[in-house]
Amino acid sequence: MNRIATAGFVPRRRALKLTPGRVLAWAALAVMLATTLTPLWIVLKTALTHSDDLYLQSTQLLPGNPTLVNFKRVLGLLSADESLAEGGSGANIDFLRALGNSMLFTSIIVVMQITCGAMAAYAFARLRFPGRRLLFGLFVGSMMVPTVVTFIPNFILMKQLGWLNTMPGMVAPFCLMQGFSVFFLRQFFLSIPRDLEEAALLDGATHLYIFVRIVLPLSLTPLATIAVLTGINMWNEFFWPYLVGKDELHQVIPVALQAFKSQTPQGQPDWTGLMAATAISILPTIVLLLALGRRVVESVQFSGGK
């Protein structure tokens, strides 16, 4: 009877004990969270505020009369006269084209970096060739080279190739292996049991077959992590597309937002329209972080501990 009673007993969860250290940690977390989310809320609040009420409601936490007219103006759903009547400054932005250019720019770089980085990481993790350690050290060391150092040589190369104001010129410097991607994926490949690959080699499989049919299916989580991190980074890339793709036909979203801000026919930037365009542009990154944020953190912790 005692065993039965003991087996059926479900202990209550212990109440969370509040200690000064725990309260301080939660307070610090709340401050950091508020610091992170406040700019996003200001962007959304400004985007939902009519331009005539922008300065009147600048001290309010919530927009007095929320409106979607700023989003309609940015997406081109209103004519130029209607946009001016709604308080627009006369600035013009082909937001849908810029959105498509950003998606194409980001997708090409993500696919190329995952493909090239995964192959390089597998070679460093499993293959034996002269200078392997030195070459891997150079890849890791490349992460310490400031990106601005390579802008001028890359720009001269793109100009000599005739790739200025073209999509190939915009994506070329980012398409091949990046130091972080190679290091990150190599750490994960080292954790895959060698027995699987040795068994495949005994059956006559090649390294390419093992890489495609065995290693990659087991590495979907780190590959997704690299895709998310690279995608967010490239989605927000500004300086290189600004140098190479200033033409309106090839502008990505950050460059288009800068051009929209600099157009001031009425004497001041269209802040409400700019914030509406910014709010739309950050939606893809927020969706990615909400959907895959936990997996990214877990994958980074796992690979960093190896």
N, C-alpha and C positions, 0 to 999 in steps of 0.2 A: 504493500500500500504506500509506503514511504517513497519507494522508487517511482511508482506511478504518479504520485502527487508531485514528486520532484521533477519528473520528466514533463509533466503538463504545465509546470510553472514557467511563466514568461516574465522575466525580470523587467521592471520599469526602467525606462531610459533615465539616466541620471540627469538632473537639472543642470543647465549650464551655469557654472559658478563664475560670477563676475569678479575679476581681480583688477587691481589698478593697471597692470601691464596689458591685460586684454582690453580694457576700456580705452587705453591710450592707443593701442593698435587699431581698434575699430574707428576711433576718432581720426587717426592719421589716414586710414583708408577712405573715410568719408570725405576728407578734405581733398585727397588726390582725385577721387571720383568726381567731386564737384568741379575741381579745376579742369578736368578733362572734358566734362559734358557741358560746362557753361558756354564755351565758344560755339558748340554745335547748336545749343538752344538759341543763342543770339542769331545765328544764321537762319534758323527756321522761323524765329519770331519776326525777323526783318523781312523774310520772304513772304510771310502771310500778312504783312502790313501794307496798306495802300501808301503810295509815295507821298500823298498830301498829308498823311498823318504820321510820317516817319519821325519827324523831330518833336511833334506834340506828344508822342507816346514813347519817347526814348527812355524814360525812367520807369516805365511800366514793365512788370514781369511778363504779362500776357498781352497779346495784341488786342486792342479794343474792338475792332471790327475786322475779324479775319476775312481775307479774300484770296482767291486763287488767280486773280487777274495777272499777277506778276509771272506766274508759271505759264499762263496762256501767252503772254507777250514773248517770253523767252523761247517757247516751243513754236513760235510763228503762227499761232492760231488767231492772232489779231493783225489787222493791216497796220501800216505805218501811221495813218491818221488816227486810227482807234488807239494805238499804243500811245501816241502823244496826248490824246484826250484823257487817257487813264493815268497820266503823270509820268510817262516815259521821257527820257532825255533825247530821244532820237537816235541813240546808239543801236547798232544792228549786229546780230550774231547768228550765224547759221549753226545753231546748237545741234541739230540732228546730224549734220555732216561731221561736226567735231566729235560727237558721240560715236559715230561709226568709225572715224579715223582712230579714236582712242581704243576701241574694241579690237580693230585690226592690228594696230601697233602693239597692244598688250598681248594679244593671242599669238602673234608670230614669235615674239620674244620668249614667251612662256614655253611654247612647244619646242623651239630651238634649244633653249637653255636646259630643259628637262632631257631632251634627247642626247645632246652633246655631253652634258654634265653627268648623266647616268652612265654613259659608255666610258667616260674618263674615270669616274669613280670606281667602276667595276675593274678596269684595268689596273688601277693603283691598289685595289683591295685583293685581287686574286692572281693577276699575271705577274710573272717574274721577268724583268728585262733590265739591261744595264742603265744605271742612272735613275732608277725608279724613285728612290728616296729623295734625290736632289731635285728631280722634276716636281715631285709632290710638294717639297718645301718651297719651291718657287711659286707654285699655285697658292699655297697658304700665305706666303709673303705678299702676294699681289693684293690681298685684302687690306694691307697697310698703305698702299699707294693711293693718295688722294685722287678722286675722279677728275678733278679740275686739271690735273697735270696732263692728262691724255686728251683734253679737249682740242688743243691746237693741232697736234699731229693728226688726230682723227679728222678734224675739219679740213686740213690740207689734203688728206687722202681722199675724202669724199669729193672735194672740189676737182681733184685731178681725174677722178673716175667719172665726173659729170653727174654725180648723184645728189647734188643740192636740190632742195625742194622736191624730193622724191621719197617714197616710202622705203625703198632699199637703203637710202642714205640715212634715214632716221633709225632703222632697226639694226643696221650692220654692226655698230660697236657693242651691242648688247646680246647678239645672237649666239656667240660661242660660249665656251665654258667660263663660268665665274668661280672665283676661288671659294666662296662660301658654299655654293652648290656642290662642288666636287668634294670638299671636306665633309660636309654634312652627309651626303649619300655614301661616301666611303666608310664613315663610321657605322652606318647601318649595315652595309654589305658585309663588314667584318663580323657582325653578330649572326649572320646566317650560317647554320651548321655546314661545315665542309662535306659532311657525309652525303648530303643530297647531290652535290656537284660531283663528288668522286664516283658515286654510283652511276650518274649519268655519263661520266667519262668512260667508265668501264663498259657501258652499253654502246659506246661508239659515238656519243653526242659531241658536237663541237662546242667551243666556248660561246659562239654566237647563239647556238640553240639553247644552251644553258641560261645565257643572259636573258633571252627573250621569253622562254617558256617556263623557267623556274625562278630566276632572281626577280624579274620585274613583277610577276604576280604576287610575290611575297613582300614587295616593297611599295605597295599602293599608298600606304599612309605617309611615309617620308616623301614620296613623289608628289602627293597632294599638298604636303606642307611646303615644298619648294615652289609648287605652282601658285599657292596662295601668297606666299611672301614675295615672290617675284612679280606676280600680277599686281599686288597693291603698290609695290615700288614703281613699276613701270606705268601704272595708271596715273600716278602723281608726278611722273617725270616731267620737268619743265625746261631746264636750261638747254639740253641738247636738241630737243624738237624745236625750241625757239630759235636756235642758231641755224638749223638745217631746214626746217619745214615751216617757215614763216608765211608762206603762201596760203591763202585762205582755203584752197582745195585740199591741203594736207595738214591743216592745223588740228592738233589734238586739243582736248578740253582745257588743260591748264593754259595753253597758249591762247586759245580762243577767249578764255576768261580775262586774260591780261589785255588782249586787244579790245574786248568789250569795255573794260574799265577805262582804257585810255581814250576811248571815243567820248568826247564831252561836247557835243554840239550846243547843248543848252547851258554850258558853263560849269556843270558839276556832274560827277559820275552817277549813273543810274544804280544807286545802291540796292534798291529793292529788287530790281531785275537781276543784278549781279548775285545777290544772295539766293534768289530763286534758282538760278543756273547752278550755283555752288551746291545747293541742297540736293538737286538732282544728280550732280556729278559724284557726290560722296555715297549715294545709295548702294552702288555695287560693292564698295569696300565694306560697308556696314553689314550687308547681307553675307558676304564671305566670312567676316569675322564672327558673326552670330552663328553661322552654320558650321564652321570648321575651326573656330578659335580654340576650343578645348583640345581637338586633335593636334593642332599645331603646337600647343604648349607641351602636351604629352610626348610628341615626337621629338621636340627639341631637348626636353629633359632626358629622354632615353638615349639619344645619340650623343648628347654632351657628356653622359656618364660613362661611355664606353672608353 
